[in-house]
Amino acid sequence: MRVAMVSLEEQPASTPVGGACRGQSYLADVPRALAELGHRVTVYTLDRPDPVPDGGVDVVPVGPGPLPHNGFRPSAAVVAALRERWREDGVEIVHAHSWPSGLTAITAAEELPVVQTFHSLGPHGEHPRDPASSTRLTAERLLSRKVAHVLADSADQLGALIRLGGNRADMSVVPQGVDVEVFTPAGRADRKHVPHRIAVVGPLCPEEGLDVPIGLLRVLPDTELVVVGGPAPGAEAEVERLRQVVRSHGMTGRVHLATDVPRSALAALLRSCDVVVCTPREAPAGTGALEAMACGVPVVGFAQGTLTDLVVNGVTGVLVPPQDVRALARALRALLSDATRRDAYGIAGTDRARVRYGLDRIAAETTQVYERVTNHSAVDAFDLTPAADVTPG
């Protein structure tokens, strides 16, 4: 099948950085896994460095970046470029990633079916806090109803999409995957400087709730914390803020900020950890938790979002009520003092990652959705006239 993936926010990178968002991880892995099943996959993105034209996947830039969110409408130039390429290439299905990509895809697709993956959803209160949130909310509601099929990455996200008005019959849960050939318990492990090491893996932004694990070090003796952060808007400011938090807690020397860890080195770092902690204020992506499980490292975190699917409480890790810091501290202290239980959780986590989240299975489930959608009658055409005078940038 000839598949066009539209990703105007994230681009597959040859050396993804640990802590990157789930969209970047997905685009680094799943298109390649689909190509291994015999699909011809092209990722259409905005101009950015470091494209990856290997693994049977082509990356085609179709316009300049970066992409504005506030007041975003699809660019006429990008829409025209996509339509021309899709006609030339005989594209059979379009798979959009994120809401700006989805709006652009349904505008350009004409009669082609569009599958939508959001990766993350914006705040969906009745009264969005700012114009950008309002724009995103409107777009996500529209897309959840208009595309041929929506792929949610967890049961939690599926519920949110249904509340937005999407049709359950046109939605499936297909989780993010993990490269179990890279993230494995076997292999080199980094050295740790004290008896115990915990880590947080995620984009460097205030929503990740990194203050929580830093503060918990006060009740976790002989323990160091590694914060593995990928790029995110405002990351430099967040790094400086976190350094101030570390100083205010008197934890200088026990907290290590690793802001540029290639994925090739992330597995060795994870293997050196006793536990990976997930404490976002909002629904977490779960990418770091899944990579930790694949490496045989138990996960402790707040029971929300994707984590409630990824982590089996009491089997592959421990989940506590959201924002219950005291319960989190108790869980961490108990697990750090019990090596046997950590080993048992690690073995179960590795097994779960391989069986449920291996890229071959994720690619197979995605293919089933593609086949279901393309076998349906053509979806009703949807007219979202592009803004002729708007070019992202």
C-alpha positions in Angstrom: 0.0 0.0 0.0 1.2 3.5 -0.8 1.0 5.5 2.4 1.5 9.3 2.8 2.3 10.4 6.3 1.8 14.1 7.0 3.8 15.5 10.0 4.2 19.3 9.9 5.3 19.5 13.5 7.7 16.6 14.0 10.2 15.0 11.7 11.8 11.6 11.9 15.4 12.1 13.0 18.4 9.9 12.4 19.4 10.2 16.0 16.3 10.9 18.1 17.0 12.5 21.4 16.0 10.8 24.6 13.0 12.5 26.1 11.6 13.5 22.7 7.9 13.7 22.4 5.9 10.6 21.3 5.4 12.0 17.8 9.2 12.0 17.2 9.5 8.5 18.5 6.7 7.3 16.4 8.1 8.8 13.2 11.5 7.4 13.9 10.1 3.8 14.2 6.7 3.0 12.9 7.1 4.1 9.2 10.2 1.9 9.0 8.2 -1.0 10.5 5.4 -0.4 8.0 8.0 -0.5 5.1 9.2 -3.8 6.4 5.7 -5.2 5.9 5.9 -4.1 2.2 4.2 -0.7 2.4 5.7 2.2 0.5 5.8 5.1 3.0 6.6 8.7 2.5 6.7 11.2 5.3 5.8 14.8 4.3 7.1 17.4 6.6 8.2 21.0 6.7 11.8 22.0 6.0 14.0 20.9 8.8 17.5 19.5 9.1 18.5 15.8 9.5 15.9 14.0 7.3 16.0 10.2 7.2 15.6 8.8 3.7 16.5 5.2 4.8 14.8 2.1 6.0 12.5 2.1 3.0 11.0 5.4 4.1 11.2 8.7 2.1 11.1 12.1 3.8 9.8 14.9 1.6 9.8 18.6 2.7 6.7 20.5 1.4 7.1 23.9 2.9 9.1 26.2 5.2 8.9 26.0 9.0 8.3 26.6 11.9 4.6 26.1 12.1 2.4 28.8 13.8 -0.5 27.4 15.9 -2.4 30.5 16.9 -4.9 31.1 14.0 -3.4 28.3 11.9 -5.0 27.5 8.6 -3.6 25.1 6.0 -1.2 26.8 3.6 -2.4 26.9 -0.1 1.2 26.2 -1.3 1.6 23.2 1.0 -1.9 21.8 0.1 -1.1 22.2 -3.6 2.3 20.5 -3.2 0.8 17.5 -1.4 -2.0 17.0 -3.9 0.5 17.0 -6.8 2.8 14.5 -5.1 0.0 12.2 -4.1 -1.4 12.1 -7.6 2.0 11.4 -9.0 2.8 8.7 -6.5 -0.6 6.9 -6.5 -1.1 7.4 -2.8 -3.9 5.2 -1.4 -4.2 6.5 2.2 -3.1 9.5 4.1 -2.0 9.3 7.8 -1.8 12.7 9.6 0.1 13.3 12.8 -1.0 16.2 15.1 -3.9 18.6 14.5 -2.2 21.0 12.1 -1.2 18.1 9.9 -4.7 16.7 10.1 -6.3 20.0 8.9 -3.8 20.1 6.0 -4.3 16.5 5.1 -8.1 16.6 4.9 -7.8 19.8 2.8 -5.4 18.2 0.4 -6.7 14.7 0.3 -9.8 15.2 -2.0 -11.1 11.6 -2.2 -8.3 9.9 -0.4 -9.2 8.5 3.1 -7.4 10.2 6.0 -6.3 8.5 9.2 -5.6 10.8 12.2 -3.2 10.3 15.1 -3.1 13.2 17.6 -0.2 11.9 19.8 -1.4 14.4 22.4 -4.6 16.4 23.0 -4.9 20.0 24.1 -6.7 21.2 27.2 -10.4 20.5 26.6 -12.2 22.6 29.2 -15.3 24.5 28.3 -13.4 27.8 28.2 -9.9 27.4 26.7 -7.4 29.6 28.4 -5.9 31.3 25.3 -6.6 31.7 21.6 -4.1 29.0 20.7 -5.9 26.5 23.0 -9.2 27.5 21.5 -7.9 26.9 17.9 -6.5 23.5 18.9 -9.8 22.5 20.6 -11.8 23.4 17.5 -9.4 21.6 15.2 -9.4 18.4 17.3 -13.2 18.4 17.6 -13.5 18.8 13.8 -10.9 16.1 13.0 -12.3 13.6 15.4 -15.6 13.8 13.4 -14.4 14.3 9.8 -11.5 11.9 9.2 -12.1 8.4 8.0 -10.5 6.9 11.2 -8.8 8.1 14.3 -6.0 6.1 16.0 -5.8 6.8 19.8 -2.7 5.7 21.6 -4.5 4.7 24.8 -7.9 4.0 26.3 -7.7 7.3 28.1 -7.2 9.2 24.9 -10.0 7.3 23.2 -12.4 8.4 25.9 -11.3 12.0 25.5 -11.9 11.8 21.7 -15.3 10.3 22.2 -16.2 13.2 24.5 -15.1 15.5 21.7 -17.9 14.0 19.5 -16.0 11.4 17.5 -17.7 8.2 16.4 -16.5 5.2 18.4 -17.0 3.0 15.3 -14.4 5.0 13.5 -11.7 4.9 16.2 -9.2 2.3 17.3 -6.6 2.1 20.0 -3.2 1.5 18.5 -0.5 2.4 21.0 2.9 3.8 20.4 5.6 1.1 20.0 9.1 0.6 21.1 12.1 -0.7 19.3 12.8 -3.8 21.3 16.1 -4.4 19.4 17.5 -1.1 20.8 15.8 -1.1 24.2 16.6 -4.4 25.8 17.9 -5.5 29.2 21.0 -6.9 27.7 23.9 -4.5 26.9 26.1 -1.9 28.4 24.9 0.1 31.4 26.2 3.5 32.5 27.8 3.9 35.9 25.9 5.4 38.8 27.6 7.4 41.5 25.5 6.3 44.5 23.7 3.0 45.4 20.4 4.0 43.7 19.5 5.9 40.6 16.1 7.0 39.4 15.4 8.8 36.1 12.7 10.9 34.5 12.5 10.8 30.7 10.4 13.3 28.8 10.4 16.7 27.1 11.7 19.6 29.1 8.6 21.6 29.9 6.8 22.7 33.1 4.0 20.2 32.4 6.3 17.3 33.0 6.2 18.0 36.8 9.9 17.6 37.3 9.8 19.5 40.6 8.2 16.4 42.2 11.0 13.9 41.7 13.6 16.6 42.6 11.8 17.2 45.9 11.4 13.5 46.6 15.2 13.1 46.9 14.9 14.6 50.4 13.3 11.3 51.6 15.3 9.0 49.3 18.8 8.6 50.8 21.7 7.3 48.7 19.7 8.1 45.5 20.5 10.3 42.5 18.1 11.6 39.9 18.8 11.8 36.1 16.5 14.1 34.1 16.7 13.1 30.5 15.0 15.8 28.5 14.4 16.2 24.8 13.8 19.4 22.9 10.6 21.3 23.7 9.5 24.9 23.4 11.1 27.0 26.1 13.5 24.1 27.1 16.4 26.5 27.9 14.2 28.5 30.3 13.0 25.2 31.9 16.6 24.0 32.4 17.5 27.2 34.2 14.3 27.0 36.3 15.1 23.4 37.2 18.6 24.3 38.3 17.1 26.9 40.7 14.7 24.2 42.0 17.7 21.8 42.6 19.6 24.5 44.5 16.5 25.5 46.6 16.2 21.8 47.7 19.9 21.5 48.4 20.2 18.7 45.8 23.2 20.0 43.8 25.3 16.9 43.0 22.4 14.5 43.3 20.5 15.7 40.2 21.9 15.4 36.7 20.3 17.2 33.8 21.0 15.3 30.6 19.5 17.4 27.8 21.1 15.9 24.7 21.1 12.1 25.0 21.0 10.3 21.6 18.6 7.4 21.6 21.6 5.1 20.9 22.9 6.1 24.3 19.5 6.2 26.1 19.2 2.4 26.6 22.6 2.3 28.4 21.4 5.1 30.7 18.1 3.4 31.4 19.8 0.1 32.3 21.8 1.9 35.0 18.5 3.0 36.7 16.7 1.2 39.5 13.3 3.0 38.7 12.0 5.4 36.1 9.5 7.9 37.5 6.6 9.6 35.6 5.0 12.6 37.3 3.5 14.9 34.6 0.8 17.3 35.7 -1.3 16.3 32.7 -1.7 13.1 30.8 1.8 11.7 30.1 3.1 10.6 26.7 4.6 7.4 28.3 7.4 7.1 25.8 10.1 7.0 28.4 8.1 4.6 30.6 7.8 2.2 27.6 11.5 2.4 26.8 12.3 1.8 30.5 10.1 -1.3 30.6 11.7 -2.7 27.5 15.1 -2.3 29.2 13.9 -4.2 32.3 13.4 -1.1 34.5 10.3 -0.8 36.7 8.1 2.3 36.4 6.6 4.3 39.2 4.2 7.1 38.4 0.8 8.8 38.6 -2.1 6.7 37.3 -3.2 8.9 34.5 -3.2 9.0 30.7 -1.2 6.5 28.7 0.5 5.1 31.9 -2.7 3.4 32.9 -2.4 1.3 29.7 1.4 0.8 29.7 2.0 0.0 33.4 0.3 -3.0 35.0 0.2 -1.9 38.7 1.9 -4.4 40.9 3.3 -6.3 38.0 5.5 -4.0 35.9 5.6 -1.1 38.3 3.5 0.9 40.7 0.9 3.5 39.9 -0.5 5.9 42.6 -3.3 8.4 42.5 -2.6 11.5 40.3 -0.6 14.2 42.1 -0.4 12.1 45.4 3.2 12.9 46.2 3.2 11.1 49.5 1.9 7.9 48.0 4.6 8.3 45.3 7.3 8.7 47.9 6.1 5.6 49.8 6.1 3.6 46.5 9.6 4.7 45.6 11.1 4.0 49.0 9.5 0.5 49.1 10.7 -0.4 45.7 14.2 1.0 46.1 14.6 -1.1 49.2 13.5 -4.3 47.5 15.8 -5.5 44.8 13.9 -8.8 44.3 10.7 -7.0 43.5 12.5 -4.6 41.2 13.9 -7.6 39.3 10.4 -9.2 39.0 8.8 -6.0 37.8 11.7 -5.5 35.3 11.2 -9.0 33.8 7.5 -8.6 33.5 7.9 -5.1 32.0 10.3 -6.4 29.3 7.9 -9.2 28.4 5.0 -6.8 28.2 7.0 -4.4 26.0 8.0 -7.1 23.6 4.6 -8.8 23.3 2.3 -5.8 23.3 4.4 -2.8 22.1 6.9 -4.3 19.7 7.0 -2.4 16.4 6.0 -5.4 14.3 2.7 -5.7 16.2 2.1 -1.9 16.1 2.7 -1.9 12.3 0.4 -4.9 11.8 -2.4 -3.2 13.8 -1.9 0.0 11.8 -2.1 -2.0 8.6 -5.4 -3.5 9.7 -6.8 0.0 10.1 -5.5 1.1 6.7 -7.0 -1.9 5.0 -10.4 -1.4 6.8 -10.5 2.3 5.7 -9.4 1.7 2.1 -12.0 -1.1 1.7 -14.8 1.3 2.8 -16.6 3.4 0.2 -15.0 6.8 -0.3 -15.6 9.3 2.5 -17.6 12.4 1.9 -15.5 15.2 0.5 -14.8 17.9 3.1 -14.1 21.4 2.0 -11.7 23.4 4.2 -10.5 26.1 1.9 -6.9 26.9 2.4 -5.8 30.4 3.2 -4.2 31.5 -0.1 -2.1 34.2 1.6 -0.9 32.1 4.6 2.4 30.2 4.5 3.7 28.6 7.7 6.7 30.5 8.9 
